[in-house]
Amino acid sequence: MASNYSLCSEIHIPAKPIDSPKLSLTIIVPAYNEEATIERVVNEVIRIFPTAEIIAVDEGSTDKTALLLKALAKEQPGRLKVLHNLRNSGKGASVCKALTFAMGDLIAIQDADLEVFPEDLLRLVKLFENPDKHMVYGSRVLSNYNSQFRFQLIPSMLLPKLCNILFDAQLTDVSTCYKVFRRSIVERLQSNFPRF
């Protein structure tokens, strides 16, 4: 598969680095009506990340996504947790729900629509070998991005500039699927913003 992410953007947030040289990983896979791709995405994530905890969240799909996830969970007991929302509350709500179950030191998000490929996620996770990394975003802007999604990039080019000014960051693609962050960042957000 062709890679969509050649480089990444980073946000530097002061936090205590995790002392463990081997970080555990949770990969969250939000899915809404993705029966055409969900099996392939989950199987690829399992293949590429054999020790990762995987949490798939069905966002109230009206197709066979929920049934396919249930079958995958039976094939992968202990590896794949499947959560269900009764109605589609959006990707953010599904990610927040999964975060309450996530056990990994690192949290990654993999969309189920194959807009981006799981092997690209591996490159971002490897950046956390540096204990100073706390959050890394993938970037479609810095690569030869899949042309069918290129039209989505135009309106999202101003948002990174605003975020960079506000948060002293170096982002190029805020709306990207790929976000990998340390669990400690989420815990700090949840303690400061209880509704997060």
BELQUI-V214337 format. One record per pair of residues at least 24 apart in sequence whose C-alpha atoms are under 8 Angstrom apart, sorted by the first residue. I is the first residue (numbers start at 1). GAP is how many residues later the second one is. If there is no record, write none. Layout:
[[I & GAP] [I & GAP]]
This chain:
[[1 & 116] [3 & 113] [3 & 114] [3 & 116] [3 & 117] [4 & 112] [4 & 113] [4 & 116] [4 & 136] [4 & 139] [4 & 140] [4 & 141] [4 & 142] [5 & 111] [5 & 115] [5 & 133] [5 & 134] [5 & 135] [5 & 137] [5 & 138] [5 & 139] [5 & 140] [6 & 133] [6 & 134] [6 & 136] [6 & 137] [6 & 138] [7 & 131] [7 & 132] [7 & 135] [7 & 136] [8 & 116] [8 & 128] [8 & 129] [8 & 130] [8 & 131] [8 & 134] [9 & 127] [9 & 128] [9 & 129] [9 & 130] [9 & 161] [9 & 162] [9 & 163] [9 & 164] [10 & 125] [10 & 126] [10 & 127] [10 & 159] [10 & 160] [10 & 161] [11 & 123] [11 & 124] [11 & 125] [11 & 126] [11 & 157] [11 & 158] [11 & 159] [11 & 160] [12 & 120] [12 & 121] [12 & 122] [12 & 123] [12 & 157] [13 & 121] [13 & 122] [14 & 120] [15 & 119] [15 & 169] [15 & 170] [17 & 114] [17 & 115] [17 & 117] [18 & 113] [21 & 108] [23 & 81] [23 & 82] [23 & 83] [24 & 27] [24 & 28] [24 & 80] [24 & 81] [24 & 82] [25 & 26] [25 & 27] [25 & 28] [25 & 78] [25 & 79] [25 & 80] [25 & 81] [25 & 82] [25 & 83] [26 & 26] [26 & 27] [26 & 28] [26 & 29] [26 & 76] [26 & 77] [26 & 78] [26 & 79] [26 & 80] [26 & 81] [26 & 82] [27 & 25] [27 & 26] [27 & 27] [27 & 28] [27 & 80] [27 & 81] [27 & 82] [27 & 83] [28 & 26] [28 & 27] [28 & 28] [28 & 29] [28 & 67] [28 & 70] [28 & 79] [28 & 80] [28 & 81] [28 & 82] [29 & 25] [29 & 26] [29 & 27] [29 & 28] [29 & 80] [29 & 81] [29 & 82] [29 & 83] [30 & 26] [30 & 27] [30 & 28] [30 & 29] [30 & 61] [30 & 64] [30 & 65] [30 & 79] [30 & 80] [30 & 81] [30 & 82] [31 & 25] [31 & 26] [31 & 27] [31 & 28] [31 & 30] [31 & 34] [31 & 80] [31 & 81] [31 & 82] [32 & 26] [32 & 27] [32 & 28] [32 & 29] [32 & 33] [32 & 56] [33 & 28] [33 & 29] [33 & 30] [33 & 31] [33 & 32] [34 & 27] [34 & 29] [34 & 30] [34 & 31] [34 & 78] [34 & 79] [35 & 28] [35 & 29] [35 & 30] [35 & 33] [37 & 75] [37 & 76] [37 & 77] [38 & 27] [38 & 30] [38 & 31] [38 & 74] [38 & 75] [39 & 29] [39 & 30] [39 & 33] [41 & 71] [41 & 72] [41 & 73] [41 & 76] [41 & 77] [44 & 74] [45 & 73] [45 & 74] [48 & 70] [48 & 71] [48 & 74] [52 & 27] [52 & 52] [53 & 26] [53 & 27] [53 & 28] [53 & 49] [53 & 50] [53 & 51] [54 & 25] [54 & 26] [54 & 27] [55 & 25] [55 & 26] [55 & 27] [55 & 28] [55 & 43] [55 & 47] [56 & 24] [56 & 25] [56 & 26] [56 & 27] [56 & 42] [57 & 25] [57 & 26] [57 & 27] [57 & 28] [57 & 37] [57 & 38] [57 & 41] [58 & 24] [58 & 25] [58 & 26] [58 & 27] [58 & 36] [59 & 25] [59 & 26] [59 & 27] [59 & 28] [59 & 29] [59 & 30] [59 & 31] [59 & 32] [59 & 35] [60 & 24] [60 & 25] [60 & 26] [60 & 27] [60 & 28] [61 & 26] [61 & 27] [96 & 100] [104 & 79] [105 & 77] [105 & 78] [105 & 79] [106 & 74] [106 & 75] [106 & 76] [106 & 77] [107 & 73] [107 & 74] [107 & 75] [107 & 76] [108 & 70] [108 & 71] [108 & 72] [108 & 73] [109 & 68] [109 & 69] [109 & 70] [109 & 71] [110 & 67] [110 & 68] [111 & 66] [115 & 31] [115 & 34] [116 & 61] [121 & 57] [124 & 56] [125 & 55] [134 & 47] [134 & 48] [134 & 51] [135 & 44] [135 & 45] [135 & 46] [135 & 47] [136 & 43] [136 & 44] [136 & 45] [137 & 34] [137 & 36] [137 & 37] [137 & 39] [137 & 41] [137 & 42] [137 & 43] [138 & 35] [138 & 38] [138 & 39] [138 & 40] [138 & 41] [139 & 33] [139 & 34] [139 & 37] [139 & 39] [140 & 33] [140 & 36] [141 & 31] [141 & 32] [142 & 30]]
